[in-house]
Amino acid sequence: MKVLNENMYRERADRLAKITEDQWKQINKFNKEKVEEYLLESTHLSKQSQTQYKSALRQFYYWVHETYGEKKRIHELKKKDFMRFQNMLLRRGMSSNAIKLKRSCVSALNKYLINFYEDEDEFSTFRNFVDGVPNPTPNKVYKKIPLSHEEFELILQVLEEDEQWQIIAALHLLYASACRRSELIQLHKEIVGYPYVKDKDGKDTSYYKTHEVRAKGRGIDGKPRSLLFDDKARNAVLKWLEFRGDDNCPYIFVSKQNGEVKQINVTTVNYWCKEVMSDIIGRRVNPHLIRGTRSTHILEEGINIKQAQKLLGHEDPSTTDKFYDLRENKDEFNDIF
């Protein structure tokens, strides 16, 4: 376990608290209106990005409210103010990537205001106060180690002993399809009734294709794609649905709230990985690692990287190579000499 412990992902800082509606009502009315206007007009953002931007902007302007009082308006903020905010995040131990996301959100709002209010007297001298504030030094990137076949089977074994059929179905689908967590939660129960995909000669293959889900991409609709899965994943879903029983929710992965069965969100998938699977094998597991594990196992079997690329839904095979080929010997030169 020594090697694994040395290569576990770094500890995460506590997240900034979500700003409640009551807290948001305390914000300077002018600032609040500009944030809400920007979010309303940002139709280019996906639903998930909208949620992220809303959270980040509310956190920043609530910090402005707490730090400077309710009188300080957006157009009065300067570079030094944002520097103070960023330094606060750094002192909390927030990752460089998380800080960069908050920088992007605030900067995007500033650019919107500059473009749409340049003729207004209040904004005549307004500048993007995020520009000029140095980006945080990138955190050390720890080596990502894919799950071994033994670790994967151990997770399944323990989950079966605990009768965690929903998590088992999720793990099988995450692995077989190499899908993203946001794609996983969109899957409908009906996929268990789909036939095998036909090959070019019209014969059955050994895998299935789901309905289209919204994949990563700009805008509300994103980039639609279908996922591929095998009999192991199908059987695991059938087991979970049998255990779950009848209800009116069309989604495979659900939670029960006040007696109502509802589609889960991505934080539930994160929880399954971080708090359940990680505990079983003694090192950090997340959806991206499962995705990278699947890609790596495919490449270890000698399958062309372009096929792995298509399974993962990447437009460019270089993305697959850079982030999802976790083989230790990928850069060896044995075939050359």
C-alpha positions, 0 to 999 in steps of 0.5 A: 500500500505504500506506493498507493498512499504516496500517490493518493490525490491531495486532501481537499480543502473545505468548500465555501459554504453555499450562499442561501437565499436569505444571505443573497437578499442581504447583497447590495441590490445593484450588485445582485441585479447585475449578477442575476442579469448576467446569468439570465443572459448567459444562454451559452452556458450549459445547465451545469455551468449555470449552476457553477457560475451562480454559486461562484458569483454569489460566493464572491459578492457575498464576500464583498458584502461581508468585507466592505459592507453593502454600499460597495458596487461592482464598478467600484471594485479594484484589482486589490479587492479581488486579490484579497478574495483570492488570497482568502481562498489560498489560505483555506487550502483551495486547489488552484483549479477551483480558484481558477474556476471562480476567477473565470466566473467573475471575469466573465461577468466583468467582460459582460458588464464592460461590453453592455454598459460601456456607455453608462457613466458608472462603468465608463472607467470600469476594468476587469479587475481579475486581469492582472491578479496572478493566477495561483501556483498550480498544485502538485499533480499526483500520479493517477493510478488506475484501478487494478482488476483485483481492486475492481473485483474487490469493490464489487465483492464488498458491495455485493456482500452489503447488497448495494445494488444501485452502486454496483449498477453504477460502477458497472455502467461507469466502467463499461461505457467509460462515461462521465458522471453527468452522463450516467445519471441521465440513463433511463430504465428502458435501456435494459430492454434494448437489443444488441447492436448489429454489426455491418453484416446485420449480426448481433454484437456483444454490446448494447447502445443507450438512448442519447444523453447530453454529453459535455459541450456548450449550450443547453443541449450540449453534445448528444451521444449514446453510451455503449455497455455490456451484459455485465452492466445490463445484468447489474441494472436489472438486479438493481431495478428488481430490488428497487421495485415499481415506481414512476421515475424513468431514471435508473439511478434515484433517491427517495425524498419525502416518499418521492423517487427522484433522479440523483445528481452528480454529487451522489455519484461523487459520494459513492466513489469517495466515501464507499469505494475509496473506503473499500480499497484504501485509496481515493476513487472518483468517477474520472479515475474509473473512466481512466481505468477503463481507457487504460485497460482497453489500451493494455489489451492492445486496442487502438487508442482511436477506439478508446477515444470513441468510447470516451466521447473525445473529439481528439485522440490526444485528449485520451492519450493525455488524460486517460492513458494511465499505463506506466510503460506508455512511453517505453521504447522497446518496440524501437530498439 
